[in-house]
Structure formats: C-alpha cells, structure tokens
Amino acid sequence: MAKTSQVARENKRKKLAEKYAEKRKALKAAGDYEGLMELPRNSNPIRLHNRCAVTGRARGFYRKFGISRLTFRKMALEGMIPGVKKASW
C-alpha cells in the first residue's frame, strides 16, 4: 500500500491538470510560452503518474485494467476480473 500522501499528491495533480487543460491548450496554440510558464507546474499532464486504483502502487501498472500487477494477480485468482483466467498448458 502506497503512502496516503503520495496518492493525495497524485489526485491533486490530476485535478490541476483537468482544471487548466483548456487554458493550457489555448496558450500552446497561440504560442504564448510566457503565459504557460505562469501556470502551476503540477497542472502539466506530463507530471501525472499512473497509480493502482486499489493500492496506490506506482510500479507494475497495467493500463488496460488500471491496477498494479500484484492487485491484478490477486483479483484474477479470486475471479473478480471478468474474462481473465490462469493459463495452463
């Protein structure tokens, strides 16, 4: 489980990125780089990091499912992810 502060920081960055998305797009189209520099640093979507929706883990993230590899394995074995089953040959 990730630190609560890390998850909160990531959520804050996500909100800021959504809030300034239109303004950032307009400034970029106009070529106003001074205006872009005045926006908050964390409003840039590049600064976002993928985190597991369940545990907040940052590494081993599967985009398709939105969870980490460890959580994915646990949920798959419990049958909580539709269409996923353990391979055997």
PDB file of N, CA, C and O in Angstrom:
ATOM      1  N   MET A   1       0.837  -1.179   0.000  1.00  0.00           N
ATOM      2  CA  MET A   1       0.000   0.000   0.000  1.00  0.00           C
ATOM      3  C   MET A   1       0.881   1.242   0.000  1.00  0.00           C
ATOM      4  O   MET A   1       1.793   1.365   0.818  1.00  0.00           O
ATOM      5  N   ALA A   2       0.608   2.151  -0.912  1.00  0.00           N
ATOM      6  CA  ALA A   2       1.392   3.375  -1.028  1.00  0.00           C
ATOM      7  C   ALA A   2       1.025   4.336   0.101  1.00  0.00           C
ATOM      8  O   ALA A   2      -0.043   4.240   0.705  1.00  0.00           O
ATOM      9  N   LYS A   3       1.933   5.253   0.363  1.00  0.00           N
ATOM     10  CA  LYS A   3       1.661   6.257   1.379  1.00  0.00           C
ATOM     11  C   LYS A   3       0.450   7.087   0.957  1.00  0.00           C
ATOM     12  O   LYS A   3       0.277   7.392  -0.223  1.00  0.00           O
ATOM     13  N   THR A   4      -0.362   7.439   1.906  1.00  0.00           N
ATOM     14  CA  THR A   4      -1.565   8.221   1.619  1.00  0.00           C
ATOM     15  C   THR A   4      -1.203   9.572   1.022  1.00  0.00           C
ATOM     16  O   THR A   4      -1.929  10.100   0.180  1.00  0.00           O
ATOM     17  N   SER A   5      -0.080  10.131   1.458  1.00  0.00           N
ATOM     18  CA  SER A   5       0.332  11.441   0.946  1.00  0.00           C
ATOM     19  C   SER A   5       0.679  11.369  -0.539  1.00  0.00           C
ATOM     20  O   SER A   5       0.415  12.312  -1.285  1.00  0.00           O
ATOM     21  N   GLN A   6       1.269  10.254  -0.970  1.00  0.00           N
ATOM     22  CA  GLN A   6       1.614  10.086  -2.387  1.00  0.00           C
ATOM     23  C   GLN A   6       0.358  10.026  -3.245  1.00  0.00           C
ATOM     24  O   GLN A   6       0.292  10.639  -4.310  1.00  0.00           O
ATOM     25  N   VAL A   7      -0.638   9.281  -2.773  1.00  0.00           N
ATOM     26  CA  VAL A   7      -1.896   9.145  -3.505  1.00  0.00           C
ATOM     27  C   VAL A   7      -2.612  10.490  -3.552  1.00  0.00           C
ATOM     28  O   VAL A   7      -3.158  10.868  -4.588  1.00  0.00           O
ATOM     29  N   ALA A   8      -2.611  11.217  -2.425  1.00  0.00           N
ATOM     30  CA  ALA A   8      -3.261  12.526  -2.362  1.00  0.00           C
ATOM     31  C   ALA A   8      -2.575  13.510  -3.303  1.00  0.00           C
ATOM     32  O   ALA A   8      -3.243  14.298  -3.973  1.00  0.00           O
ATOM     33  N   ARG A   9      -1.250  13.470  -3.357  1.00  0.00           N
ATOM     34  CA  ARG A   9      -0.494  14.362  -4.237  1.00  0.00           C
ATOM     35  C   ARG A   9      -0.832  14.094  -5.698  1.00  0.00           C
ATOM     36  O   ARG A   9      -0.977  15.019  -6.498  1.00  0.00           O
ATOM     37  N   GLU A  10      -0.956  12.812  -6.029  1.00  0.00           N
ATOM     38  CA  GLU A  10      -1.291  12.434  -7.402  1.00  0.00           C
ATOM     39  C   GLU A  10      -2.703  12.889  -7.773  1.00  0.00           C
ATOM     40  O   GLU A  10      -2.937  13.348  -8.891  1.00  0.00           O
ATOM     41  N   ASN A  11      -3.640  12.762  -6.834  1.00  0.00           N
ATOM     42  CA  ASN A  11      -5.007  13.222  -7.070  1.00  0.00           C
ATOM     43  C   ASN A  11      -5.060  14.733  -7.265  1.00  0.00           C
ATOM     44  O   ASN A  11      -5.823  15.236  -8.090  1.00  0.00           O
ATOM     45  N   LYS A  12      -4.247  15.447  -6.502  1.00  0.00           N
ATOM     46  CA  LYS A  12      -4.178  16.903  -6.622  1.00  0.00           C
ATOM     47  C   LYS A  12      -3.654  17.293  -8.000  1.00  0.00           C
ATOM     48  O   LYS A  12      -4.177  18.210  -8.633  1.00  0.00           O
ATOM     49  N   ARG A  13      -2.620  16.593  -8.462  1.00  0.00           N
ATOM     50  CA  ARG A  13      -2.071  16.862  -9.788  1.00  0.00           C
ATOM     51  C   ARG A  13      -3.101  16.586 -10.877  1.00  0.00           C
ATOM     52  O   ARG A  13      -3.185  17.325 -11.858  1.00  0.00           O
ATOM     53  N   LYS A  14      -3.885  15.522 -10.704  1.00  0.00           N
ATOM     54  CA  LYS A  14      -4.904  15.162 -11.687  1.00  0.00           C
ATOM     55  C   LYS A  14      -5.965  16.259 -11.787  1.00  0.00           C
ATOM     56  O   LYS A  14      -6.386  16.624 -12.885  1.00  0.00           O
ATOM     57  N   LYS A  15      -6.396  16.784 -10.632  1.00  0.00           N
ATOM     58  CA  LYS A  15      -7.389  17.860 -10.614  1.00  0.00           C
ATOM     59  C   LYS A  15      -6.847  19.120 -11.282  1.00  0.00           C
ATOM     60  O   LYS A  15      -7.548  19.776 -12.052  1.00  0.00           O
ATOM     61  N   LEU A  16      -5.602  19.449 -10.981  1.00  0.00           N
ATOM     62  CA  LEU A  16      -4.992  20.645 -11.579  1.00  0.00           C
ATOM     63  C   LEU A  16      -4.860  20.495 -13.091  1.00  0.00           C
ATOM     64  O   LEU A  16      -5.098  21.449 -13.832  1.00  0.00           O
ATOM     65  N   ALA A  17      -4.487  19.321 -13.546  1.00  0.00           N
ATOM     66  CA  ALA A  17      -4.332  19.082 -14.981  1.00  0.00           C
ATOM     67  C   ALA A  17      -5.673  19.246 -15.688  1.00  0.00           C
ATOM     68  O   ALA A  17      -5.735  19.816 -16.778  1.00  0.00           O
ATOM     69  N   GLU A  18      -6.753  18.747 -15.071  1.00  0.00           N
ATOM     70  CA  GLU A  18      -8.081  18.890 -15.663  1.00  0.00           C
ATOM     71  C   GLU A  18      -8.536  20.343 -15.650  1.00  0.00           C
ATOM     72  O   GLU A  18      -9.155  20.812 -16.604  1.00  0.00           O
ATOM     73  N   LYS A  19      -8.231  21.053 -14.574  1.00  0.00           N
ATOM     74  CA  LYS A  19      -8.668  22.441 -14.411  1.00  0.00           C
ATOM     75  C   LYS A  19      -8.042  23.359 -15.467  1.00  0.00           C
ATOM     76  O   LYS A  19      -8.720  24.219 -16.029  1.00  0.00           O
ATOM     77  N   TYR A  20      -6.754  23.170 -15.729  1.00  0.00           N
ATOM     78  CA  TYR A  20      -6.029  24.058 -16.632  1.00  0.00           C
ATOM     79  C   TYR A  20      -5.875  23.508 -18.045  1.00  0.00           C
ATOM     80  O   TYR A  20      -5.144  24.095 -18.843  1.00  0.00           O
ATOM     81  N   ALA A  21      -6.530  22.412 -18.380  1.00  0.00           N
ATOM     82  CA  ALA A  21      -6.342  21.771 -19.687  1.00  0.00           C
ATOM     83  C   ALA A  21      -6.711  22.702 -20.833  1.00  0.00           C
ATOM     84  O   ALA A  21      -5.944  22.841 -21.786  1.00  0.00           O
ATOM     85  N   GLU A  22      -7.871  23.339 -20.755  1.00  0.00           N
ATOM     86  CA  GLU A  22      -8.327  24.225 -21.834  1.00  0.00           C
ATOM     87  C   GLU A  22      -7.425  25.451 -21.958  1.00  0.00           C
ATOM     88  O   GLU A  22      -7.045  25.845 -23.061  1.00  0.00           O
ATOM     89  N   LYS A  23      -7.087  26.048 -20.821  1.00  0.00           N
ATOM     90  CA  LYS A  23      -6.229  27.236 -20.827  1.00  0.00           C
ATOM     91  C   LYS A  23      -4.850  26.902 -21.405  1.00  0.00           C
ATOM     92  O   LYS A  23      -4.290  27.665 -22.193  1.00  0.00           O
ATOM     93  N   ARG A  24      -4.320  25.756 -21.000  1.00  0.00           N
ATOM     94  CA  ARG A  24      -3.012  25.309 -21.489  1.00  0.00           C
ATOM     95  C   ARG A  24      -3.051  25.078 -22.999  1.00  0.00           C
ATOM     96  O   ARG A  24      -2.112  25.430 -23.712  1.00  0.00           O
ATOM     97  N   LYS A  25      -4.146  24.483 -23.479  1.00  0.00           N
ATOM     98  CA  LYS A  25      -4.294  24.211 -24.907  1.00  0.00           C
ATOM     99  C   LYS A  25      -4.347  25.516 -25.706  1.00  0.00           C
ATOM    100  O   LYS A  25      -3.730  25.631 -26.764  1.00  0.00           O
ATOM    101  N   ALA A  26      -5.088  26.491 -25.188  1.00  0.00           N
ATOM    102  CA  ALA A  26      -5.210  27.788 -25.876  1.00  0.00           C
ATOM    103  C   ALA A  26      -3.874  28.521 -25.907  1.00  0.00           C
ATOM    104  O   ALA A  26      -3.495  29.078 -26.938  1.00  0.00           O
ATOM    105  N   LEU A  27      -3.163  28.524 -24.792  1.00  0.00           N
ATOM    106  CA  LEU A  27      -1.866  29.203 -24.731  1.00  0.00           C
ATOM    107  C   LEU A  27      -0.848  28.536 -25.654  1.00  0.00           C
ATOM    108  O   LEU A  27      -0.038  29.209 -26.291  1.00  0.00           O
ATOM    109  N   LYS A  28      -0.901  27.219 -25.717  1.00  0.00           N
ATOM    110  CA  LYS A  28       0.028  26.490 -26.576  1.00  0.00           C
ATOM    111  C   LYS A  28      -0.246  26.789 -28.047  1.00  0.00           C
ATOM    112  O   LYS A  28       0.683  26.962 -28.837  1.00  0.00           O
ATOM    113  N   ALA A  29      -1.544  26.851 -28.413  1.00  0.00           N
ATOM    114  CA  ALA A  29      -1.915  27.136 -29.800  1.00  0.00           C
ATOM    115  C   ALA A  29      -1.496  28.547 -30.195  1.00  0.00           C
ATOM    116  O   ALA A  29      -1.111  28.788 -31.339  1.00  0.00           O
ATOM    117  N   ALA A  30      -1.570  29.477 -29.245  1.00  0.00           N
ATOM    118  CA  ALA A  30      -1.189  30.864 -29.519  1.00  0.00           C
ATOM    119  C   ALA A  30       0.327  31.046 -29.492  1.00  0.00           C
ATOM    120  O   ALA A  30       0.835  32.065 -29.961  1.00  0.00           O
ATOM    121  N   GLY A  31       1.042  30.084 -28.955  1.00  0.00           N
ATOM    122  CA  GLY A  31       2.497  30.191 -28.865  1.00  0.00           C
ATOM    123  C   GLY A  31       2.949  31.078 -27.719  1.00  0.00           C
ATOM    124  O   GLY A  31       4.076  31.573 -27.726  1.00  0.00           O
ATOM    125  N   ASP A  32       2.086  31.284 -26.736  1.00  0.00           N
ATOM    126  CA  ASP A  32       2.391  32.141 -25.589  1.00  0.00           C
ATOM    127  C   ASP A  32       3.090  31.315 -24.503  1.00  0.00           C
ATOM    128  O   ASP A  32       2.445  30.818 -23.580  1.00  0.00           O
ATOM    129  N   TYR A  33       4.398  31.177 -24.622  1.00  0.00           N
ATOM    130  CA  TYR A  33       5.139  30.342 -23.686  1.00  0.00           C
ATOM    131  C   TYR A  33       5.372  31.035 -22.352  1.00  0.00           C
ATOM    132  O   TYR A  33       5.588  30.364 -21.343  1.00  0.00           O
ATOM    133  N   GLU A  34       5.334  32.359 -22.324  1.00  0.00           N
ATOM    134  CA  GLU A  34       5.441  33.077 -21.056  1.00  0.00           C
ATOM    135  C   GLU A  34       4.184  32.821 -20.222  1.00  0.00           C
ATOM    136  O   GLU A  34       4.260  32.646 -19.006  1.00  0.00           O
ATOM    137  N   GLY A  35       3.033  32.802 -20.888  1.00  0.00           N
ATOM    138  CA  GLY A  35       1.782  32.511 -20.203  1.00  0.00           C
ATOM    139  C   GLY A  35       1.752  31.079 -19.672  1.00  0.00           C
ATOM    140  O   GLY A  35       1.223  30.818 -18.592  1.00  0.00           O
ATOM    141  N   LEU A  36       2.323  30.165 -20.438  1.00  0.00           N
ATOM    142  CA  LEU A  36       2.396  28.768 -19.988  1.00  0.00           C
ATOM    143  C   LEU A  36       3.273  28.634 -18.749  1.00  0.00           C
ATOM    144  O   LEU A  36       2.992  27.828 -17.862  1.00  0.00           O
ATOM    145  N   MET A  37       4.330  29.427 -18.696  1.00  0.00           N
ATOM    146  CA  MET A  37       5.241  29.357 -17.555  1.00  0.00           C
ATOM    147  C   MET A  37       4.602  29.875 -16.279  1.00  0.00           C
ATOM    148  O   MET A  37       5.031  29.519 -15.182  1.00  0.00           O
ATOM    149  N   GLU A  38       3.571  30.722 -16.412  1.00  0.00           N
ATOM    150  CA  GLU A  38       2.896  31.265 -15.233  1.00  0.00           C
ATOM    151  C   GLU A  38       1.890  30.279 -14.628  1.00  0.00           C
ATOM    152  O   GLU A  38       1.472  30.449 -13.482  1.00  0.00           O
ATOM    153  N   LEU A  39       1.502  29.260 -15.382  1.00  0.00           N
ATOM    154  CA  LEU A  39       0.577  28.250 -14.859  1.00  0.00           C
ATOM    155  C   LEU A  39       1.294  27.403 -13.808  1.00  0.00           C
ATOM    156  O   LEU A  39       2.521  27.299 -13.826  1.00  0.00           O
ATOM    157  N   PRO A  40       0.535  26.801 -12.896  1.00  0.00           N
ATOM    158  CA  PRO A  40       1.179  25.937 -11.889  1.00  0.00           C
ATOM    159  C   PRO A  40       1.919  24.775 -12.540  1.00  0.00           C
ATOM    160  O   PRO A  40       1.472  24.226 -13.547  1.00  0.00           O
ATOM    161  N   ARG A  41       3.032  24.414 -11.965  1.00  0.00           N
ATOM    162  CA  ARG A  41       3.858  23.352 -12.513  1.00  0.00           C
ATOM    163  C   ARG A  41       3.112  22.019 -12.567  1.00  0.00           C
ATOM    164  O   ARG A  41       3.242  21.262 -13.529  1.00  0.00           O
ATOM    165  N   ASN A  42       2.341  21.748 -11.534  1.00  0.00           N
ATOM    166  CA  ASN A  42       1.630  20.465 -11.461  1.00  0.00           C
ATOM    167  C   ASN A  42       0.401  20.415 -12.353  1.00  0.00           C
ATOM    168  O   ASN A  42      -0.289  19.396 -12.379  1.00  0.00           O
ATOM    169  N   SER A  43       0.110  21.478 -13.081  1.00  0.00           N
ATOM    170  CA  SER A  43      -1.028  21.452 -13.997  1.00  0.00           C
ATOM    171  C   SER A  43      -0.654  20.808 -15.333  1.00  0.00           C
ATOM    172  O   SER A  43      -1.516  20.588 -16.184  1.00  0.00           O
ATOM    173  N   ASN A  44       0.618  20.513 -15.511  1.00  0.00           N
ATOM    174  CA  ASN A  44       1.083  19.874 -16.727  1.00  0.00           C
ATOM    175  C   ASN A  44       0.777  18.369 -16.663  1.00  0.00           C
ATOM    176  O   ASN A  44       1.191  17.701 -15.715  1.00  0.00           O
ATOM    177  N   PRO A  45       0.055  17.824 -17.660  1.00  0.00           N
ATOM    178  CA  PRO A  45      -0.295  16.399 -17.598  1.00  0.00           C
ATOM    179  C   PRO A  45       0.909  15.462 -17.662  1.00  0.00           C
ATOM    180  O   PRO A  45       0.783  14.284 -17.329  1.00  0.00           O
ATOM    181  N   ILE A  46       2.062  15.955 -18.080  1.00  0.00           N
ATOM    182  CA  ILE A  46       3.278  15.143 -18.120  1.00  0.00           C
ATOM    183  C   ILE A  46       3.680  14.716 -16.702  1.00  0.00           C
ATOM    184  O   ILE A  46       4.298  13.667 -16.519  1.00  0.00           O
ATOM    185  N   ARG A  47       3.334  15.520 -15.721  1.00  0.00           N
ATOM    186  CA  ARG A  47       3.737  15.234 -14.345  1.00  0.00           C
ATOM    187  C   ARG A  47       2.872  14.166 -13.680  1.00  0.00           C
ATOM    188  O   ARG A  47       3.182  13.724 -12.574  1.00  0.00           O
ATOM    189  N   LEU A  48       1.797  13.750 -14.335  1.00  0.00           N
ATOM    190  CA  LEU A  48       0.938  12.703 -13.776  1.00  0.00           C
ATOM    191  C   LEU A  48       1.651  11.352 -13.856  1.00  0.00           C
ATOM    192  O   LEU A  48       2.416  11.088 -14.784  1.00  0.00           O
ATOM    193  N   HIS A  49       1.383  10.518 -12.873  1.00  0.00           N
ATOM    194  CA  HIS A  49       1.976   9.190 -12.842  1.00  0.00           C
ATOM    195  C   HIS A  49       0.858   8.189 -12.634  1.00  0.00           C
ATOM    196  O   HIS A  49      -0.038   8.419 -11.821  1.00  0.00           O
ATOM    197  N   ASN A  50       0.897   7.080 -13.356  1.00  0.00           N
ATOM    198  CA  ASN A  50      -0.136   6.055 -13.207  1.00  0.00           C
ATOM    199  C   ASN A  50       0.008   5.368 -11.853  1.00  0.00           C
ATOM    200  O   ASN A  50       1.105   4.977 -11.454  1.00  0.00           O
ATOM    201  N   ARG A  51      -1.121   5.228 -11.153  1.00  0.00           N
ATOM    202  CA  ARG A  51      -1.128   4.543  -9.876  1.00  0.00           C
ATOM    203  C   ARG A  51      -2.278   3.549  -9.824  1.00  0.00           C
ATOM    204  O   ARG A  51      -3.328   3.758 -10.433  1.00  0.00           O
ATOM    205  N   CYS A  52      -2.068   2.480  -9.098  1.00  0.00           N
ATOM    206  CA  CYS A  52      -3.097   1.457  -8.916  1.00  0.00           C
ATOM    207  C   CYS A  52      -4.305   2.074  -8.214  1.00  0.00           C
ATOM    208  O   CYS A  52      -4.159   2.804  -7.234  1.00  0.00           O
ATOM    209  N   ALA A  53      -5.498   1.771  -8.725  1.00  0.00           N
ATOM    210  CA  ALA A  53      -6.724   2.327  -8.150  1.00  0.00           C
ATOM    211  C   ALA A  53      -7.015   1.737  -6.776  1.00  0.00           C
ATOM    212  O   ALA A  53      -7.697   2.367  -5.967  1.00  0.00           O
ATOM    213  N   VAL A  54      -6.512   0.547  -6.503  1.00  0.00           N
ATOM    214  CA  VAL A  54      -6.802  -0.129  -5.240  1.00  0.00           C
ATOM    215  C   VAL A  54      -5.758   0.191  -4.178  1.00  0.00           C
ATOM    216  O   VAL A  54      -6.102   0.602  -3.070  1.00  0.00           O
ATOM    217  N   THR A  55      -4.479   0.002  -4.513  1.00  0.00           N
ATOM    218  CA  THR A  55      -3.418   0.141  -3.517  1.00  0.00           C
ATOM    219  C   THR A  55      -2.625   1.430  -3.627  1.00  0.00           C
ATOM    220  O   THR A  55      -1.989   1.841  -2.656  1.00  0.00           O
ATOM    221  N   GLY A  56      -2.644   2.073  -4.774  1.00  0.00           N
ATOM    222  CA  GLY A  56      -1.861   3.284  -4.971  1.00  0.00           C
ATOM    223  C   GLY A  56      -0.444   3.004  -5.422  1.00  0.00           C
ATOM    224  O   GLY A  56       0.358   3.932  -5.525  1.00  0.00           O
ATOM    225  N   ARG A  57      -0.113   1.756  -5.692  1.00  0.00           N
ATOM    226  CA  ARG A  57       1.232   1.388  -6.133  1.00  0.00           C
ATOM    227  C   ARG A  57       1.531   2.021  -7.486  1.00  0.00           C
ATOM    228  O   ARG A  57       0.681   2.027  -8.376  1.00  0.00           O
ATOM    229  N   ALA A  58       2.753   2.560  -7.639  1.00  0.00           N
ATOM    230  CA  ALA A  58       3.120   3.263  -8.858  1.00  0.00           C
ATOM    231  C   ALA A  58       3.808   2.368  -9.887  1.00  0.00           C
ATOM    232  O   ALA A  58       3.753   2.641 -11.086  1.00  0.00           O
ATOM    233  N   ARG A  59       4.449   1.311  -9.424  1.00  0.00           N
ATOM    234  CA  ARG A  59       5.175   0.439 -10.351  1.00  0.00           C
ATOM    235  C   ARG A  59       4.343  -0.772 -10.727  1.00  0.00           C
ATOM    236  O   ARG A  59       3.448  -1.181  -9.987  1.00  0.00           O
ATOM    237  N   GLY A  60       4.648  -1.341 -11.884  1.00  0.00           N
ATOM    238  CA  GLY A  60       3.954  -2.543 -12.324  1.00  0.00           C
ATOM    239  C   GLY A  60       2.491  -2.270 -12.625  1.00  0.00           C
ATOM    240  O   GLY A  60       1.623  -3.060 -12.255  1.00  0.00           O
ATOM    241  N   PHE A  61       2.210  -1.164 -13.290  1.00  0.00           N
ATOM    242  CA  PHE A  61       0.841  -0.719 -13.546  1.00  0.00           C
ATOM    243  C   PHE A  61       0.366  -1.232 -14.894  1.00  0.00           C
ATOM    244  O   PHE A  61       1.070  -1.082 -15.893  1.00  0.00           O
ATOM    245  N   TYR A  62      -0.834  -1.844 -14.941  1.00  0.00           N
ATOM    246  CA  TYR A  62      -1.445  -2.289 -16.196  1.00  0.00           C
ATOM    247  C   TYR A  62      -2.491  -1.266 -16.607  1.00  0.00           C
ATOM    248  O   TYR A  62      -3.516  -1.116 -15.941  1.00  0.00           O
ATOM    249  N   ARG A  63      -2.233  -0.561 -17.706  1.00  0.00           N
ATOM    250  CA  ARG A  63      -3.149   0.488 -18.156  1.00  0.00           C
ATOM    251  C   ARG A  63      -4.537  -0.032 -18.475  1.00  0.00           C
ATOM    252  O   ARG A  63      -5.537   0.613 -18.160  1.00  0.00           O
ATOM    253  N   LYS A  64      -4.596  -1.188 -19.094  1.00  0.00           N
ATOM    254  CA  LYS A  64      -5.876  -1.740 -19.523  1.00  0.00           C
ATOM    255  C   LYS A  64      -6.834  -1.941 -18.350  1.00  0.00           C
ATOM    256  O   LYS A  64      -8.045  -1.780 -18.501  1.00  0.00           O
ATOM    257  N   PHE A  65      -6.296  -2.290 -17.189  1.00  0.00           N
ATOM    258  CA  PHE A  65      -7.125  -2.578 -16.024  1.00  0.00           C
ATOM    259  C   PHE A  65      -7.080  -1.475 -14.971  1.00  0.00           C
ATOM    260  O   PHE A  65      -7.966  -1.395 -14.120  1.00  0.00           O
ATOM    261  N   GLY A  66      -6.065  -0.630 -15.020  1.00  0.00           N
ATOM    262  CA  GLY A  66      -5.953   0.468 -14.061  1.00  0.00           C
ATOM    263  C   GLY A  66      -5.481   0.037 -12.683  1.00  0.00           C
ATOM    264  O   GLY A  66      -5.680   0.753 -11.702  1.00  0.00           O
ATOM    265  N   ILE A  67      -4.852  -1.140 -12.606  1.00  0.00           N
ATOM    266  CA  ILE A  67      -4.365  -1.640 -11.329  1.00  0.00           C
ATOM    267  C   ILE A  67      -2.944  -2.176 -11.491  1.00  0.00           C
ATOM    268  O   ILE A  67      -2.467  -2.375 -12.608  1.00  0.00           O
ATOM    269  N   SER A  68      -2.278  -2.406 -10.360  1.00  0.00           N
ATOM    270  CA  SER A  68      -0.911  -2.918 -10.400  1.00  0.00           C
ATOM    271  C   SER A  68      -0.907  -4.418 -10.678  1.00  0.00           C
ATOM    272  O   SER A  68      -1.945  -5.074 -10.601  1.00  0.00           O
ATOM    273  N   ARG A  69       0.251  -4.946 -10.998  1.00  0.00           N
ATOM    274  CA  ARG A  69       0.379  -6.363 -11.336  1.00  0.00           C
ATOM    275  C   ARG A  69       0.026  -7.256 -10.161  1.00  0.00           C
ATOM    276  O   ARG A  69      -0.551  -8.328 -10.342  1.00  0.00           O
ATOM    277  N   LEU A  70       0.372  -6.820  -8.958  1.00  0.00           N
ATOM    278  CA  LEU A  70       0.091  -7.624  -7.768  1.00  0.00           C
ATOM    279  C   LEU A  70      -1.408  -7.686  -7.490  1.00  0.00           C
ATOM    280  O   LEU A  70      -1.951  -8.751  -7.196  1.00  0.00           O
ATOM    281  N   THR A  71      -2.058  -6.549  -7.585  1.00  0.00           N
ATOM    282  CA  THR A  71      -3.503  -6.495  -7.380  1.00  0.00           C
ATOM    283  C   THR A  71      -4.214  -7.264  -8.479  1.00  0.00           C
ATOM    284  O   THR A  71      -5.201  -7.956  -8.229  1.00  0.00           O
ATOM    285  N   PHE A  72      -3.696  -7.138  -9.716  1.00  0.00           N
ATOM    286  CA  PHE A  72      -4.280  -7.862 -10.842  1.00  0.00           C
ATOM    287  C   PHE A  72      -4.241  -9.363 -10.599  1.00  0.00           C
ATOM    288  O   PHE A  72      -5.238 -10.056 -10.799  1.00  0.00           O
ATOM    289  N   ARG A  73      -3.106  -9.858 -10.174  1.00  0.00           N
ATOM    290  CA  ARG A  73      -2.950 -11.302  -9.939  1.00  0.00           C
ATOM    291  C   ARG A  73      -3.904 -11.780  -8.856  1.00  0.00           C
ATOM    292  O   ARG A  73      -4.563 -12.809  -9.005  1.00  0.00           O
ATOM    293  N   LYS A  74      -3.973 -11.028  -7.768  1.00  0.00           N
ATOM    294  CA  LYS A  74      -4.855 -11.395  -6.666  1.00  0.00           C
ATOM    295  C   LYS A  74      -6.321 -11.420  -7.109  1.00  0.00           C
ATOM    296  O   LYS A  74      -7.051 -12.367  -6.815  1.00  0.00           O
ATOM    297  N   MET A  75      -6.738 -10.374  -7.816  1.00  0.00           N
ATOM    298  CA  MET A  75      -8.131 -10.284  -8.255  1.00  0.00           C
ATOM    299  C   MET A  75      -8.455 -11.332  -9.317  1.00  0.00           C
ATOM    300  O   MET A  75      -9.566 -11.861  -9.343  1.00  0.00           O
ATOM    301  N   ALA A  76      -7.496 -11.635 -10.192  1.00  0.00           N
ATOM    302  CA  ALA A  76      -7.713 -12.640 -11.236  1.00  0.00           C
ATOM    303  C   ALA A  76      -7.883 -14.026 -10.628  1.00  0.00           C
ATOM    304  O   ALA A  76      -8.750 -14.790 -11.055  1.00  0.00           O
ATOM    305  N   LEU A  77      -7.070 -14.352  -9.644  1.00  0.00           N
ATOM    306  CA  LEU A  77      -7.167 -15.652  -8.998  1.00  0.00           C
ATOM    307  C   LEU A  77      -8.469 -15.803  -8.214  1.00  0.00           C
ATOM    308  O   LEU A  77      -8.991 -16.909  -8.070  1.00  0.00           O
ATOM    309  N   GLU A  78      -8.985 -14.685  -7.710  1.00  0.00           N
ATOM    310  CA  GLU A  78     -10.256 -14.711  -6.980  1.00  0.00           C
ATOM    311  C   GLU A  78     -11.451 -14.677  -7.930  1.00  0.00           C
ATOM    312  O   GLU A  78     -12.595 -14.818  -7.498  1.00  0.00           O
ATOM    313  N   GLY A  79     -11.185 -14.490  -9.229  1.00  0.00           N
ATOM    314  CA  GLY A  79     -12.255 -14.446 -10.215  1.00  0.00           C
ATOM    315  C   GLY A  79     -12.999 -13.125 -10.256  1.00  0.00           C
ATOM    316  O   GLY A  79     -14.153 -13.079 -10.683  1.00  0.00           O
ATOM    317  N   MET A  80     -12.360 -12.051  -9.821  1.00  0.00           N
ATOM    318  CA  MET A  80     -13.018 -10.745  -9.760  1.00  0.00           C
ATOM    319  C   MET A  80     -12.874  -9.944 -11.049  1.00  0.00           C
ATOM    320  O   MET A  80     -13.522  -8.909 -11.207  1.00  0.00           O
ATOM    321  N   ILE A  81     -12.032 -10.409 -11.972  1.00  0.00           N
ATOM    322  CA  ILE A  81     -11.854  -9.723 -13.253  1.00  0.00           C
ATOM    323  C   ILE A  81     -12.482 -10.587 -14.336  1.00  0.00           C
ATOM    324  O   ILE A  81     -11.988 -11.681 -14.607  1.00  0.00           O
ATOM    325  N   PRO A  82     -13.557 -10.125 -14.960  1.00  0.00           N
ATOM    326  CA  PRO A  82     -14.239 -10.939 -15.963  1.00  0.00           C
ATOM    327  C   PRO A  82     -13.351 -11.227 -17.174  1.00  0.00           C
ATOM    328  O   PRO A  82     -12.641 -10.347 -17.660  1.00  0.00           O
ATOM    329  N   GLY A  83     -13.400 -12.460 -17.648  1.00  0.00           N
ATOM    330  CA  GLY A  83     -12.675 -12.843 -18.841  1.00  0.00           C
ATOM    331  C   GLY A  83     -11.223 -13.182 -18.627  1.00  0.00           C
ATOM    332  O   GLY A  83     -10.517 -13.480 -19.591  1.00  0.00           O
ATOM    333  N   VAL A  84     -10.752 -13.146 -17.402  1.00  0.00           N
ATOM    334  CA  VAL A  84      -9.346 -13.450 -17.118  1.00  0.00           C
ATOM    335  C   VAL A  84      -9.286 -14.737 -16.328  1.00  0.00           C
ATOM    336  O   VAL A  84      -9.954 -14.883 -15.304  1.00  0.00           O
ATOM    337  N   LYS A  85      -8.467 -15.687 -16.818  1.00  0.00           N
ATOM    338  CA  LYS A  85      -8.254 -16.911 -16.065  1.00  0.00           C
ATOM    339  C   LYS A  85      -6.794 -17.319 -16.172  1.00  0.00           C
ATOM    340  O   LYS A  85      -6.078 -16.894 -17.078  1.00  0.00           O
ATOM    341  N   LYS A  86      -6.373 -18.138 -15.243  1.00  0.00           N
ATOM    342  CA  LYS A  86      -4.977 -18.577 -15.198  1.00  0.00           C
ATOM    343  C   LYS A  86      -4.676 -19.481 -16.383  1.00  0.00           C
ATOM    344  O   LYS A  86      -5.444 -20.389 -16.701  1.00  0.00           O
ATOM    345  N   ALA A  87      -3.551 -19.219 -17.028  1.00  0.00           N
ATOM    346  CA  ALA A  87      -3.158 -20.025 -18.172  1.00  0.00           C
ATOM    347  C   ALA A  87      -2.583 -21.361 -17.698  1.00  0.00           C
ATOM    348  O   ALA A  87      -1.895 -21.428 -16.679  1.00  0.00           O
ATOM    349  N   SER A  88      -2.874 -22.415 -18.448  1.00  0.00           N
ATOM    350  CA  SER A  88      -2.237 -23.698 -18.156  1.00  0.00           C
ATOM    351  C   SER A  88      -2.079 -24.451 -19.464  1.00  0.00           C
ATOM    352  O   SER A  88      -2.958 -24.402 -20.323  1.00  0.00           O
ATOM    353  N   TRP A  89      -0.976 -25.140 -19.615  1.00  0.00           N
ATOM    354  CA  TRP A  89      -0.739 -25.923 -20.828  1.00  0.00           C
ATOM    355  C   TRP A  89       0.085 -27.132 -20.501  1.00  0.00           C
ATOM    356  O   TRP A  89       0.396 -27.926 -21.390  1.00  0.00           O
TER     357      TRP A  89
END
